[in-house]
Structure formats: structure tokens, C-alpha cells
Amino acid sequence: AEVQVGSETTLAPDLSLVAAKTGKLWLAAEIVGTADHRMDTVIKKQIYEQIKLPRLWMVDPRYDNVEVYHASQYGLVLKEILALREVLTEKSLPEFQLTIADLFDVAK
């Protein structure tokens, strides 16, 4: 679904969580593909930094990994790169846990 992130800017992340209180995009996940690599990793990421998106997950099936970014005063900061048996979690979503190998359906 499309998400309004500015007065004239609408994006369609592959997954989005919008805060109920504010109606603002809180987490976006982008599945990076060969065809949209630049759009997801450069252009959209710059927009996410401009709107001070709290969380961004870049899911990259080419390498079976997930890059986790958090907002900071300096923009989005890479917190970790997860692969295989590592588990994707989010402190603000305490019941959410996803093993990366399960996400990509690869042998553990």
C-alpha cells in the first residue's frame, strides 16, 4: 500500500508499519532486487532519512541478509546485518522474532 510521507511524496514500501497515534510511517521494509536496487538503496533511503523514519529494514535475497537501520541525529545508521541463524527482532515489537534462514527459506 502507498504511504504518504510528505505533502507531495508517496512511497510504497514492501512492508510498512504506521504508528496509530501519529499516522506516520514508523518502519519500512524494502526487498532489494536487481531491477530496483538503486531506487530502494539510494533514492528511497534518502527520502526515509529526510522524513526521519525510525526504522528501515533492507531485505536482500541476493545475499540472504537483512540490513537494519535506525534513525539518529545524523540520518539512518546501520545497526546490524543479519544472516542465516541470526534473528531479526525489534525492541518496540517485543513479540516479533524472525530467523533470517526462515525468511529466505534456506538450509540452517
Secondary structure as GFF3:
##gff-version 3
##sequence-region A 1 108
A	DSSP	beta_strand	3	4	.	.	.	ID=ss1
A	DSSP	beta_strand	10	11	.	.	.	ID=ss2
A	DSSP	beta_strand	15	18	.	.	.	ID=ss3
A	DSSP	beta_strand	25	31	.	.	.	ID=ss4
A	DSSP	alpha_helix	37	38	.	.	.	ID=ss5
A	DSSP	pi_helix	39	44	.	.	.	ID=ss6
A	DSSP	alpha_helix	45	50	.	.	.	ID=ss7
A	DSSP	beta_strand	55	60	.	.	.	ID=ss8
A	DSSP	beta_strand	65	72	.	.	.	ID=ss9
A	DSSP	beta_strand	75	83	.	.	.	ID=ss10
A	DSSP	beta_strand	87	89	.	.	.	ID=ss11
A	DSSP	beta_strand	97	99	.	.	.	ID=ss12
A	DSSP	alpha_helix	100	104	.	.	.	ID=ss13
###
